Every structure is written in C-alpha cells, then in structure tokens.
Amino acid sequence: MADSAQGSPLIALVGPTASGKSALAMALAERWPLEVISVDSALVYCGMDIGTAKPSAAERARVPHHLIDILDPAQAYSAAQFVADVTRLVPQIRARGRMPLLVGGTMLYVRALQQGLDPLPPADATVRAELDARARALGWPALHAELARVDPITAARLAPNDAQRVQRALEVWHLCGRPLSSLHGQQPGAWPDLRLVGLVPASRTWLHDRIARRLDEMVAAGFLDEVAALRARGDLNPNLPSMRCVGYRQAWEALDNGETRTLQGRAVAATRQLAKRQLTWLRSMAHEPIACDGPAAEAELIDRVATWVRRS
C-alpha cells in the first residue's frame, strides 16, 4: 500500500456545507489507509467546535486529521498559508504509506490548489480604515455595488454583506489598480494531479432540510454558550475572520441584541446563502460531480477513488 499511496493523485472531496463530506470521508477511510487534510477556514480555530460541526474526537482518533485546531480565534489564516500547509503535509502523509484526502468546503482554498494564486499585496491599514469608514456611512452593500463596477467577477461570488471579502477585493483594487479576479489563477496550478470530487445535491430541499436540522442540533448542543464563552474572553470582536464565520456572526449579533429567539432562522438563512455560494464556486472548477443526496453516493465515490488509485 505504501507504493500505491505514494503514487496516488491528490484527491479532494468538496461540497457545500451539510452535504455529508465528513461521513463520506470516513467511509473512504474504511477502504484505504488515509489521513484527512481539512479544507475549511473555520475548523482551523480552537474553541470553535459546535458551530463548525468539527469532526468528533472519536472520528479524529480513528482517522488522523490535519489543519484542525491549529490557530487561536484571534489569528487569521489565508489561502496562501493553506497551500503552504498542504505542500508540507502531503509528502509527509505519503511517506507514511498513507493517502492524503482533502475534505471541506472553503472553495477559495480549493481553487488556490487547482489554479494557483498570484502573490497579492499585503493588507494596508490606511486603505482598510478608509473602507471601514465608508462602510459605516454607506453600508457594505453600497461598497459591494462599487466592487461590481470595478470587478464584476469577484462581486458576483460575494454576498453584499460579506464585509471581509468585499473589503479585501476593494483594497486590492485600490492598491494595484487591477481587479482581484485578474490576479487569481495566473500561475500554474500547485497540484496538477489534483482530482476533485464535488458533492452536488440534486435537490436543494434536501440540502436545506439538512442545514436546518444541523442548526437545531448545534443549538441543542450549546452553541450559544460556546459563542458566549468566546465573547467573554475580551480579546475577540465580530470583525475578526473567526467571528465572521457563518453562525458565529449571527450568534454574536443575537447575544448583542438579546434576540436569541430568532437566531436559528437567521443562521439557517445565512447558511443557505453560504451553500449557494459554495455551489457557484464549485461550478466554476473542473470536478467530478456526485449527487450527495442519491442512494448510491457512497458507492459512486468509492468506485471513483478506486479507479484513480488503480491508474496511479
């Protein structure tokens, strides 16, 4: 198996939130000795367990997982850091005679591996302060409309209130005079042997039902208490990337406003929008689709992976 693992292509199992990625990854682990590399910008944070649907301790004991619980929520993580971490982890996993499996739904990270990322200008505190001031005066949807005029490709994949990403796209425009979309994908792909399996539900209703059930389970498991504990630290704020994660943003606002009764409805709506954006990203990337709501999803995935491993 060591030779097979060493020569296998790099396989990524990606899809929208609540599409069953983790369960399918565990099914693959029953067939091949593998280690999971998380492709999730929220799972990197310690102390954010319930709202991120982090793999359980039992799952992580059964199958080694990487890029989970590697940062404090006060820190930031980037696509460039992700690529560097994958570049380091993949040969280490293969040297152990195991197969690396990328699993997650942060599509920017997937695209960084598939298409490459050009070096982007570092953050500029002055430009960001100016954009923050304008957002306070006009609102982020107004700045999103401005972005649509100078970089319609990036604007089309961002929600109008996605402050973090709208700000970054406008920052790049102001610093470079070029749209962010024109700077992505100009380098050769970092992993030419990347094989992408995309979980795409045939029924959006199926996905929406799973999202709603999972939010119910999170709240019952103490999600609000988890966010309250993070707020109580005193060094976190709602503008940090960690606290902008879907669910955490809505819970922070609910605790701020004392309107926790409406949290689930607003979190479900935000999660549906996230899933829609993830599927939009996925459609723009070369991938092998599998209907995650189909009865044969697991069998199809195993067959697809087996074919790739045999050919390697």
C-alpha positions in Angstrom: 0.0 0.0 0.0 2.9 2.3 0.5 3.8 2.4 -3.2 0.1 3.0 -4.1 -0.3 5.8 -1.6 3.0 7.4 -2.8 1.9 7.5 -6.4 -1.8 8.3 -6.0 -3.2 11.6 -7.2 -4.2 14.1 -4.6 -7.9 13.7 -4.1 -10.2 16.4 -2.8 -13.8 15.7 -1.6 -15.5 19.1 -1.6 -19.0 20.4 -1.5 -21.4 22.8 0.3 -22.0 22.8 4.0 -24.1 19.9 5.3 -23.6 17.8 2.1 -22.2 14.8 4.0 -18.5 15.3 3.3 -17.2 14.1 6.7 -19.3 10.9 6.7 -18.2 10.0 3.2 -14.5 10.7 4.1 -14.9 8.2 7.0 -16.4 5.7 4.5 -13.3 6.0 2.3 -11.1 5.5 5.4 -12.7 2.1 5.8 -11.2 1.2 2.4 -7.8 2.9 2.3 -5.3 4.0 4.9 -5.7 7.7 4.6 -5.3 11.0 6.5 -7.7 13.9 6.1 -6.5 17.4 5.4 -9.3 19.8 6.3 -10.2 22.4 3.7 -12.2 24.6 6.0 -11.4 28.1 7.1 -13.4 27.7 10.3 -12.0 24.4 11.5 -8.6 25.9 11.9 -9.8 27.6 15.1 -9.5 26.2 18.6 -12.6 26.6 20.8 -15.0 26.7 17.8 -16.3 23.2 17.9 -20.1 23.2 17.9 -20.8 25.9 15.3 -18.3 24.5 12.9 -19.5 20.9 13.1 -15.9 19.9 13.8 -15.2 16.2 13.5 -15.7 14.4 16.8 -12.8 13.2 19.0 -13.8 9.6 18.1 -13.5 10.3 14.3 -10.2 12.1 14.8 -8.9 9.1 16.8 -10.0 6.7 14.1 -8.5 8.8 11.2 -5.8 11.4 11.5 -7.0 14.9 10.7 -4.8 17.9 9.8 -5.4 21.7 9.8 -7.9 21.5 12.6 -7.4 23.4 15.9 -4.2 25.0 14.7 -5.0 28.7 15.5 -6.5 30.8 18.2 -9.6 32.7 17.0 -7.8 36.0 17.4 -5.5 34.9 14.5 -6.1 34.9 10.7 -5.5 32.2 8.1 -5.2 32.6 4.4 -5.3 30.7 1.1 -1.6 31.1 0.8 -1.0 29.6 4.2 -3.3 26.7 3.3 -1.3 26.0 0.1 1.9 26.1 2.1 0.5 23.7 4.7 -0.8 21.3 2.1 2.5 21.4 0.3 4.2 20.4 3.6 1.6 17.8 4.7 1.1 15.8 1.5 4.6 14.4 1.2 4.7 13.6 4.9 1.5 11.6 4.7 2.6 9.8 1.6 6.0 9.0 3.3 4.0 7.2 6.0 2.4 5.0 3.3 -1.0 6.6 3.6 -3.2 8.5 1.2 -3.9 12.3 1.8 -7.5 13.2 1.3 -8.6 16.8 1.2 -12.1 17.3 2.7 -14.0 20.6 3.0 -15.9 23.4 1.6 -13.7 26.5 1.5 -13.6 26.8 -2.2 -11.0 29.6 -2.3 -8.6 27.2 -0.9 -9.5 24.5 -3.4 -9.1 26.9 -6.3 -5.7 28.0 -4.9 -4.6 24.4 -5.2 -6.2 23.8 -8.6 -5.4 27.1 -10.4 -2.7 28.8 -8.3 -2.8 32.2 -6.7 -0.6 35.1 -7.8 1.1 37.0 -4.9 -1.3 39.6 -3.7 -0.4 42.9 -2.0 -0.3 42.8 1.8 -3.0 44.4 3.9 -2.8 48.1 4.1 -4.1 49.6 7.3 -4.8 53.0 5.8 -6.9 51.7 2.9 -8.8 49.4 5.2 -9.6 52.2 7.6 -10.9 54.3 4.7 -13.1 51.4 3.5 -14.4 50.8 7.0 -15.3 54.4 7.4 -17.2 54.4 4.1 -18.9 51.2 5.1 -20.1 52.7 8.3 -21.5 55.7 6.4 -23.0 53.9 3.4 -23.2 50.2 4.3 -21.4 47.2 2.9 -24.0 46.6 0.1 -23.1 50.0 -1.3 -19.4 49.1 -1.3 -20.4 45.7 -2.9 -22.1 47.7 -5.7 -18.9 49.7 -6.1 -16.9 46.4 -6.4 -19.4 45.2 -9.0 -18.4 48.1 -11.2 -14.6 47.5 -11.0 -14.5 43.7 -10.5 -17.8 42.2 -11.5 -16.4 38.6 -11.4 -15.4 38.8 -7.8 -18.6 40.7 -6.8 -20.8 38.0 -8.4 -19.5 35.4 -6.0 -19.7 37.5 -2.8 -22.7 38.4 -0.7 -23.3 42.1 -0.4 -22.7 42.0 3.4 -19.6 39.8 3.2 -17.6 42.7 4.7 -14.3 40.8 5.0 -14.1 39.7 1.3 -15.6 42.8 -0.2 -13.1 44.9 1.8 -10.2 42.8 0.6 -11.3 42.9 -3.1 -11.7 46.7 -2.9 -8.3 47.0 -1.1 -6.6 45.1 -3.9 -8.2 47.3 -6.5 -7.1 50.5 -4.7 -3.5 49.2 -4.2 -3.0 47.6 -7.6 -5.4 49.2 -9.9 -6.4 45.8 -11.0 -9.4 43.6 -10.1 -8.7 40.7 -7.7 -10.2 38.3 -10.2 -7.5 39.1 -12.7 -4.8 38.2 -10.2 -6.1 34.7 -9.5 -5.2 31.7 -11.4 -2.3 33.2 -13.5 0.3 30.8 -12.0 0.4 27.1 -12.9 -1.8 25.0 -10.6 0.1 24.0 -7.5 -1.2 20.4 -7.8 -1.5 19.2 -11.4 -2.5 15.8 -10.2 -5.5 17.1 -8.1 -8.7 15.1 -8.6 -11.7 17.0 -7.4 -14.9 15.2 -6.4 -17.8 17.7 -6.0 -20.8 16.8 -3.9 -23.8 18.4 -5.6 -27.3 17.7 -4.3 -29.9 17.1 -7.0 -32.5 18.6 -4.6 -31.9 21.9 -2.8 -34.7 21.0 -0.5 -32.7 18.0 0.7 -29.7 20.3 1.5 -31.9 23.0 3.1 -33.5 20.4 5.4 -30.1 19.1 6.5 -28.9 22.6 7.2 -32.0 23.3 9.4 -31.6 20.0 11.3 -27.9 20.7 11.9 -28.6 24.2 13.2 -31.2 22.7 15.6 -28.6 20.1 16.8 -26.0 22.8 17.3 -28.2 25.0 19.4 -29.3 22.0 21.5 -25.6 21.1 22.0 -24.8 24.5 23.5 -23.8 26.6 20.5 -24.9 29.9 22.2 -22.8 29.0 25.3 -19.8 28.4 23.0 -20.1 31.8 21.4 -20.8 33.5 24.8 -17.5 32.0 26.1 -15.6 33.3 23.1 -17.2 36.8 23.7 -16.2 36.7 27.4 -12.5 36.3 26.5 -12.5 40.1 25.8 -9.9 40.0 23.1 -12.2 38.9 20.2 -14.6 41.1 18.2 -17.2 40.5 15.5 -14.8 41.8 12.7 -12.3 39.1 13.1 -12.3 36.4 10.4 -13.1 33.7 13.0 -16.2 35.6 14.3 -17.3 36.3 10.8 -17.9 32.6 10.1 -21.5 31.7 9.3 -23.4 31.0 12.5 -20.9 32.7 14.8 -21.7 36.1 13.3 -25.4 35.6 13.8 -24.9 34.3 17.3 -22.7 37.2 18.3 -25.3 39.6 17.0 -28.1 37.7 18.8 -26.2 38.0 22.1 -25.5 41.7 21.5 -29.2 42.4 20.8 -30.7 39.9 23.2 -32.7 38.4 20.3 -31.7 34.8 20.7 -35.1 33.5 19.8 -34.6 34.5 16.1 -31.1 33.1 15.9 -31.9 29.8 14.3 -33.9 31.4 11.5 -31.2 33.9 10.7 -28.4 31.4 10.9 -30.3 29.0 8.7 -30.8 31.7 6.1 -27.1 32.7 6.2 -26.0 29.1 5.9 -28.3 28.6 2.9 -26.6 31.6 1.3 -23.2 30.1 2.1 -24.2 26.8 0.4 -25.4 28.7 -2.6 -22.0 30.5 -2.9 -20.1 27.2 -2.4 -22.0 25.6 -5.3 -21.4 28.6 -7.5 -17.7 28.3 -6.8 -17.8 24.6 -7.5 -19.4 25.0 -10.9 -16.5 27.2 -11.9 -13.9 24.5 -11.2 -13.2 21.2 -13.0 -14.6 18.4 -10.9 -16.3 15.0 -10.9 -19.8 15.6 -9.6 -21.6 13.1 -7.3 -25.2 13.6 -6.2 -24.8 13.6 -2.5 -28.5 13.1 -1.9 -28.6 10.0 -4.1 -28.8 6.5 -2.6 -25.6 5.4 -4.4 -23.4 8.4 -3.4 -21.0 6.4 -1.2 -20.7 3.6 -3.7 -20.0 6.1 -6.6 -17.4 7.8 -4.5 -15.6 4.6 -3.6 -15.7 3.5 -7.2 -14.3 6.8 -8.4 -11.4 6.8 -5.9 -10.6 3.2 -6.6 -10.3 3.9 -10.3 -7.9 6.8 -9.7 -5.8 4.7 -7.3 -5.6 1.8 -9.7 -4.4 4.0 -12.5 -1.7 5.6 -10.4 
